[in-house]
Each structure stands twice: as C-alpha cells, then as structure tokens.
C-alpha cells in the first residue's frame, strides 16, 4: 500500500484503517464544537429597543458607587446598570458586540463567556477577543423616587469583532 509518494512508509491495511478512522473521528469532534470555544449562552437575538423603568432601590448591587446589576428581569434583551456616582447611572446592553452572546457581570466589569472579551464598568473593551465597546443606552434618573428610565435602541450583537477578517487587507499592503 505504498508508492513513491508515501515516503517509503509501509502501512498494513489494519494500520491504514485505524489511522484514517482516528482522523475522521477527530474531524467530527472538531466540527461538533463549532468555533472550538465551549461556553456562553448563545446568540441573544435582537438588541434592546424601547423603554425600561427600574427602581434602583430594588437592586442591592446598585447601592455602592461602582455597583453593577442586570436589571431587565429576563423580560427584554439583557441590560445592565452601573452606579457611577451619587446620582449618576449608566445603562448598557449586555449583548457582546463581537458575536451576540450575553456578557456576564464579573466583579466591577463585564466578560463574554464565549470568546473572553472583557469590558470595564464604562462598557469600554479592555481585552480578550477584540471588539467594540458595549452599547450604552440613554438613562434619566429621578433621585427623589429612585426611578431610572432606560430608553433607546441597541443594535444586535455580532459584527463588532475582529475575526481576522482584515488578514487579506494586510497581505495586500505588502
């Protein structure tokens, strides 16, 4: 089972079948894992659109300055609020701009479980998978009632990352 192109290596039929079967199994397992990265909650669908009223007093994590809480209650696209100052709050879509996965709150920041992108409390990308920052939603806060109104439209995730799509451009520049 060898001609001059196999490097002189003699393979028995049994060895050939064993090696090709292992290669087929490896290929099947690799394709079953998609992009090879395990984890995440999958694509979240469309970005936030509309209005969400939140009483910040209902979220103990928003008590201290720097506190972060997911406030959508699972009823809309995921939205987080960050307590920025005495009477100052910011709201962000929790849809990762890279691939549309819901990011997790991790201490005083955010982290995408799929590709490892990290974002600080201002929503700015800080590391991991290169992507754009989290989308900030407009807010109006009434300190007398503790009511925070979140409005606006956040785009769906995906398309904001660097999937090495620019490799061809770099090669063209040479």
BABA-557079 format. One line per 8 residues: number of its first residue (from 1); their letters; for each residue x, y, z of N, C-alpha, C. Coordinates in nm, 3 decimals, padded with zeros to 5 digits, m for minus. Layout:
N
NUM) A) X:Y:Z:X:Y:Z:X:Y:Z | ...
% end
This chain:
174
1) XXXXXXXX) 00.082:m00.119:00.000:00.000:00.000:00.000:00.086:00.126:00.000 | 00.193:00.124:m00.071:00.279:00.240:m00.073:00.333:00.258:m00.214 | 00.334:00.382:m00.257:00.403:00.412:m00.382:00.514:00.511:m00.348 | 00.574:00.571:m00.446:00.688:00.658:m00.419:00.649:00.787:m00.346 | 00.518:00.815:m00.327:00.475:00.939:m00.264:00.447:00.924:m00.115 | 00.462:00.809:m00.058:00.431:00.791:00.084:00.555:00.795:00.170 | 00.667:00.829:00.114:00.788:00.839:00.192:00.848:00.704:00.227 | 00.808:00.603:00.158:00.864:00.470:00.183:00.804:00.401:00.304
9) XXXXXXXX) 00.704:00.460:00.366:00.643:00.403:00.486:00.546:00.293:00.444 | 00.562:00.177:00.500:00.474:00.065:00.470:00.360:00.063:00.572 | 00.238:00.063:00.524:00.121:00.057:00.612:00.044:m00.070:00.582 | 00.012:m00.139:00.690:m00.076:m00.253:00.671:m00.218:m00.199:00.655 | m00.304:m00.282:00.604:m00.442:m00.241:00.588:m00.502:m00.203:00.723 | m00.471:m00.280:00.827:m00.522:m00.254:00.962:m00.473:m00.118:01.012 | m00.345:m00.086:00.995:m00.289:00.041:01.040:m00.352:00.157:00.962 | m00.369:00.139:00.832:m00.430:00.242:00.748:m00.572:00.272:00.795
17) XXXXXXXX) m00.652:00.168:00.819:m00.790:00.187:00.864:m00.794:00.253:01.001 | m00.705:00.212:01.090:m00.701:00.270:01.225:m00.668:00.419:01.218 | m00.566:00.455:01.139:m00.526:00.595:01.131:m00.631:00.682:01.063 | m00.691:00.633:00.958:m00.793:00.714:00.890:m00.920:00.724:00.974 | m00.953:00.620:01.050:m01.069:00.627:01.139:m01.046:00.731:01.248 | m00.926:00.734:01.307:m00.895:00.833:01.410:m00.900:00.975:01.353 | m00.852:00.991:01.231:m00.856:01.123:01.168:m01.001:01.166:01.145 | m01.087:01.074:01.103:m01.228:01.106:01.081:m01.297:01.142:01.212
25) XXXXXXXX) m01.266:01.070:01.319:m01.325:01.099:01.450:m01.279:01.237:01.497 | m01.151:01.266:01.481:m01.100:01.398:01.522:m01.169:01.510:01.444 | m01.188:01.490:01.315:m01.255:01.591:01.233:m01.400:01.609:01.277 | m01.469:01.501:01.308:m01.609:01.509:01.352:m01.619:01.582:01.486 | m01.529:01.552:01.578:m01.532:01.619:01.708:m01.501:01.768:01.695 | m01.407:01.801:01.611:m01.372:01.941:01.591:m01.490:02.018:01.533 | m01.556:01.963:01.435:m01.669:02.035:01.375:m01.788:02.041:01.469 | m01.803:01.945:01.560:m01.914:01.947:01.655:m01.901:02.060:01.755
33) XXXXXXXX) m01.780:02.107:01.778:m01.757:02.215:01.874:m01.769:02.352:01.810 | m01.810:02.361:01.688:m01.828:02.491:01.623:m01.696:02.562:01.606 | m01.681:02.675:01.677:m01.559:02.753:01.662:m01.450:02.706:01.756 | m01.474:02.594:01.825:m01.372:02.538:01.914:m01.373:02.599:02.052 | m01.464:02.693:02.077:m01.470:02.756:02.207:m01.600:02.712:02.273 | m01.587:02.653:02.390:m01.702:02.598:02.460:m01.745:02.698:02.566 | m01.874:02.718:02.580:m01.924:02.806:02.683:m02.017:02.910:02.624 | m02.068:02.995:02.710:m02.155:03.102:02.664:m02.299:03.059:02.661
41) XXXXXXXX) m02.382:03.157:02.643:m02.525:03.131:02.644:m02.584:03.140:02.505 | m02.501:03.157:02.405:m02.550:03.160:02.268:m02.593:03.298:02.226 | m02.647:03.305:02.106:m02.689:03.432:02.049:m02.815:03.479:02.121 | m02.818:03.606:02.156:m02.930:03.659:02.232:m03.040:03.716:02.145 | m03.014:03.731:02.018:m03.116:03.786:01.930:m03.103:03.936:01.920 | m03.214:04.004:01.896:m03.208:04.147:01.872:m03.162:04.223:01.995 | m03.103:04.339:01.972:m03.062:04.425:02.082:m03.182:04.488:02.150 | m03.157:04.557:02.258:m03.261:04.624:02.334:m03.327:04.733:02.251
49) XXXXXXXX) m03.458:04.744:02.263:m03.530:04.850:02.196:m03.652:04.885:02.279 | m03.669:05.013:02.309:m03.788:05.054:02.383:m03.754:05.129:02.509 | m03.830:05.100:02.613:m03.816:05.171:02.740:m03.825:05.070:02.854 | m03.742:05.090:02.954:m03.741:05.003:03.072:m03.732:05.091:03.194 | m03.827:05.078:03.288:m03.826:05.156:03.411:m03.778:05.067:03.525 | m03.678:05.118:03.596:m03.613:05.039:03.702:m03.607:05.124:03.828 | m03.646:05.066:03.942:m03.624:05.131:04.070:m03.489:05.080:04.121 | m03.390:05.167:04.125:m03.255:05.124:04.163:m03.250:05.070:04.305
57) XXXXXXXX) m03.347:05.107:04.390:m03.351:05.057:04.528:m03.386:04.908:04.533 | m03.440:04.855:04.424:m03.474:04.712:04.418:m03.352:04.624:04.389 | m03.237:04.686:04.364:m03.116:04.613:04.328:m03.003:04.648:04.425 | m02.985:04.566:04.529:m02.882:04.595:04.630:m02.743:04.617:04.571 | m02.710:04.551:04.460:m02.578:04.566:04.399:m02.556:04.710:04.351 | m02.663:04.785:04.328:m02.650:04.922:04.281:m02.636:05.022:04.395 | m02.635:04.975:04.520:m02.619:05.064:04.635:m02.486:05.137:04.635 | m02.375:05.066:04.631:m02.245:05.136:04.633:m02.209:05.190:04.494
65) XXXXXXXX) m02.134:05.298:04.494:m02.082:05.350:04.367:m01.989:05.244:04.308 | m02.006:05.218:04.181:m01.930:05.112:04.114:m02.007:04.981:04.105 | m02.122:04.974:04.173:m02.204:04.853:04.169:m02.267:04.832:04.032 | m02.282:04.706:03.994:m02.340:04.670:03.865:m02.448:04.565:03.888 | m02.561:04.579:03.817:m02.667:04.479:03.826:m02.736:04.464:03.691 | m02.775:04.340:03.662:m02.861:04.317:03.546:m03.002:04.351:03.590 | m03.070:04.436:03.512:m03.197:04.492:03.558:m03.316:04.459:03.470 | m03.297:04.382:03.365:m03.408:04.358:03.272:m03.505:04.251:03.320
73) XXXXXXXX) m03.468:04.174:03.422:m03.556:04.071:03.474:m03.585:03.960:03.375 | m03.504:03.948:03.271:m03.524:03.844:03.171:m03.639:03.872:03.076 | m03.698:03.991:03.086:m03.815:04.024:03.005:m03.780:04.087:02.871 | m03.659:04.140:02.859:m03.615:04.204:02.736:m03.475:04.153:02.705 | m03.412:04.213:02.605:m03.271:04.184:02.583:m03.196:04.225:02.709 | m03.085:04.159:02.740:m03.016:04.184:02.866:m02.961:04.326:02.877 | m02.992:04.390:02.991:m02.949:04.527:03.019:m02.888:04.531:03.159 | m02.774:04.599:03.170:m02.709:04.619:03.299:m02.703:04.767:03.331
81) XXXXXXXX) m02.708:04.799:03.460:m02.693:04.936:03.507:m02.571:04.941:03.597 | m02.493:05.049:03.584:m02.375:05.072:03.665:m02.398:05.201:03.745 | m02.375:05.195:03.877:m02.386:05.313:03.964:m02.254:05.389:03.953 | m02.257:05.501:03.883:m02.133:05.575:03.851:m02.097:05.682:03.953 | m02.195:05.742:04.018:m02.172:05.850:04.114:m02.295:05.867:04.201 | m02.293:05.968:04.288:m02.401:05.988:04.385:m02.540:05.975:04.321 | m02.566:06.048:04.217:m02.695:06.041:04.147:m02.674:06.014:04.000 | m02.576:05.929:03.969:m02.539:05.905:03.830:m02.536:05.756:03.799
89) XXXXXXXX) m02.605:05.719:03.694:m02.611:05.579:03.650:m02.589:05.573:03.499 | m02.535:05.461:03.453:m02.523:05.433:03.311:m02.585:05.296:03.286 | m02.644:05.279:03.169:m02.703:05.151:03.130:m02.636:05.102:03.003 | m02.617:04.970:02.996:m02.553:04.909:02.880:m02.629:04.786:02.835 | m02.632:04.767:02.704:m02.678:04.640:02.651:m02.574:04.536:02.689 | m02.618:04.421:02.737:m02.526:04.314:02.775:m02.503:04.216:02.659 | m02.533:04.259:02.538:m02.510:04.177:02.420:m02.369:04.207:02.370 | m02.285:04.105:02.367:m02.146:04.124:02.322:m02.147:04.171:02.176
97) XXXXXXXX) m02.076:04.281:02.148:m02.074:04.330:02.011:m02.002:04.235:01.914 | m01.919:04.145:01.966:m01.844:04.055:01.879:m01.934:03.951:01.814 | m02.010:03.878:01.899:m02.085:03.765:01.843:m02.225:03.751:01.899 | m02.273:03.848:01.976:m02.411:03.845:02.022:m02.440:03.764:02.145 | m02.339:03.717:02.214:m02.358:03.640:02.337:m02.385:03.734:02.453 | m02.465:03.692:02.549:m02.488:03.772:02.669:m02.361:03.772:02.754 | m02.309:03.892:02.784:m02.191:03.902:02.869:m02.232:03.885:03.014 | m02.137:03.844:03.095:m02.160:03.826:03.239:m02.104:03.945:03.315
105) XXXXXXXX) m02.165:03.972:03.430:m02.108:04.070:03.522:m02.002:03.997:03.601 | m01.883:04.055:03.606:m01.771:03.992:03.673:m01.705:04.095:03.764 | m01.745:04.096:03.891:m01.695:04.198:03.982:m01.744:04.334:03.938 | m01.651:04.424:03.910:m01.687:04.559:03.866:m01.672:04.576:03.717 | m01.690:04.467:03.641:m01.674:04.475:03.496:m01.761:04.370:03.429 | m01.739:04.350:03.299:m01.816:04.254:03.220:m01.720:04.162:03.146 | m01.765:04.037:03.123:m01.682:03.940:03.050:m01.771:03.853:02.963 | m01.731:03.837:02.836:m01.803:03.749:02.745:m01.757:03.606:02.771
113) XXXXXXXX) m01.850:03.515:02.800:m01.811:03.377:02.828:m01.771:03.299:02.703 | m01.805:03.349:02.586:m01.775:03.275:02.463:m01.633:03.294:02.415 | m01.589:03.417:02.403:m01.458:03.443:02.344:m01.366:03.523:02.434 | m01.409:03.552:02.558:m01.320:03.614:02.656:m01.305:03.764:02.646 | m01.387:03.832:02.566:m01.378:03.978:02.562:m01.413:04.033:02.700 | m01.340:04.136:02.744:m01.367:04.199:02.873:m01.396:04.347:02.851 | m01.480:04.400:02.938:m01.523:04.539:02.930:m01.522:04.598:03.070 | m01.480:04.724:03.085:m01.480:04.785:03.217:m01.621:04.836:03.250
121) XXXXXXXX) m01.634:04.902:03.365:m01.765:04.949:03.411:m01.824:05.058:03.322 | m01.743:05.118:03.237:m01.795:05.219:03.144:m01.835:05.155:03.011 | m01.823:05.022:03.001:m01.859:04.950:02.880:m01.747:04.942:02.778 | m01.632:05.004:02.807:m01.521:05.007:02.711:m01.452:04.870:02.707 | m01.419:04.825:02.586:m01.347:04.699:02.567:m01.209:04.714:02.630 | m01.167:04.614:02.709:m01.037:04.620:02.777:m00.945:04.505:02.743 | m00.995:04.398:02.682:m00.907:04.287:02.649:m00.985:04.168:02.598 | m00.910:04.059:02.575:m00.971:03.938:02.520:m01.000:03.958:02.372
129) XXXXXXXX) m01.100:03.887:02.323:m01.139:03.897:02.182:m01.161:04.043:02.146 | m01.091:04.091:02.045:m01.103:04.231:02.006:m01.241:04.257:01.950 | m01.304:04.363:02.000:m01.438:04.401:01.958:m01.461:04.547:01.993 | m01.578:04.598:01.964:m01.611:04.735:02.004:m01.663:04.733:02.148 | m01.688:04.850:02.201:m01.738:04.863:02.339:m01.885:04.821:02.346 | m01.932:04.794:02.470:m02.074:04.765:02.490:m02.155:04.889:02.452 | m02.277:04.867:02.404:m02.362:04.977:02.361:m02.426:05.042:02.483 | m02.406:05.174:02.498:m02.466:05.248:02.610:m02.606:05.294:02.572
137) XXXXXXXX) m02.697:05.278:02.667:m02.836:05.320:02.648:m02.861:05.448:02.727 | m02.939:05.542:02.672:m02.970:05.666:02.745:m03.052:05.637:02.871 | m03.023:05.713:02.977:m03.097:05.698:03.103:m03.139:05.835:03.155 | m03.249:05.834:03.230:m03.293:05.952:03.305:m03.321:05.901:03.446 | m03.256:05.965:03.546:m03.268:05.921:03.685:m03.339:06.027:03.767 | m03.437:05.982:03.848:m03.508:06.070:03.941:m03.465:06.030:04.082 | m03.375:06.107:04.146:m03.326:06.069:04.279:m03.435:06.069:04.386 | m03.540:06.146:04.368:m03.648:06.150:04.468:m03.722:06.017:04.476
145) XXXXXXXX) m03.739:05.949:04.364:m03.813:05.823:04.362:m03.723:05.701:04.344 | m03.599:05.724:04.301:m03.509:05.612:04.273:m03.538:05.547:04.139 | m03.623:05.612:04.059:m03.662:05.554:03.930:m03.561:05.591:03.822 | m03.518:05.490:03.752:m03.426:05.507:03.639:m03.500:05.463:03.514 | m03.513:05.553:03.418:m03.578:05.519:03.292:m03.470:05.497:03.187 | m03.470:05.378:03.129:m03.374:05.341:03.026:m03.449:05.337:02.893 | m03.397:05.407:02.793:m03.463:05.413:02.664:m03.361:05.388:02.554 | m03.411:05.383:02.433:m03.321:05.375:02.319:m03.328:05.242:02.249
153) XXXXXXXX) m03.238:05.229:02.154:m03.229:05.108:02.073:m03.082:05.068:02.063 | m03.054:04.948:02.108:m02.918:04.893:02.096:m02.919:04.795:01.980 | m02.815:04.797:01.900:m02.810:04.702:01.788:m02.791:04.559:01.840 | m02.827:04.461:01.759:m02.797:04.323:01.798:m02.647:04.302:01.798 | m02.601:04.203:01.870:m02.458:04.174:01.873:m02.413:04.110:01.745 | m02.284:04.098:01.733:m02.226:04.037:01.615:m02.178:04.143:01.518 | m02.070:04.113:01.454:m02.017:04.205:01.355:m01.926:04.311:01.413 | m01.909:04.313:01.546:m01.824:04.416:01.605:m01.687:04.366:01.639
161) XXXXXXXX) m01.658:04.242:01.607:m01.530:04.186:01.648:m01.429:04.182:01.538 | m01.309:04.144:01.575:m01.201:04.128:01.479:m01.179:03.979:01.463 | m01.242:03.922:01.363:m01.230:03.779:01.336:m01.118:03.751:01.238 | m01.018:03.836:01.239:m00.907:03.825:01.147:m00.954:03.843:01.003 | m01.066:03.914:00.985:m01.117:03.941:00.852:m01.023:04.032:00.774 | m00.939:04.106:00.849:m00.852:04.202:00.782:m00.719:04.141:00.741 | m00.699:04.011:00.756:m00.574:03.949:00.718:m00.545:03.969:00.570 | m00.649:03.959:00.487:m00.629:03.974:00.344:m00.584:04.115:00.311
169) XXXXXX) m00.641:04.214:00.383:m00.601:04.352:00.359:m00.455:04.371:00.393 | m00.409:04.310:00.504:m00.270:04.323:00.544:m00.179:04.263:00.439 | m00.219:04.150:00.382:m00.137:04.088:00.279:m00.132:04.173:00.154 | m00.244:04.244:00.123:m00.248:04.328:00.004:m00.156:04.449:00.017 | m00.130:04.493:00.143:m00.047:04.609:00.166:00.100:04.580:00.141 | 00.140:04.454:00.139:00.282:04.420:00.123:00.334:04.449:m00.014
% end
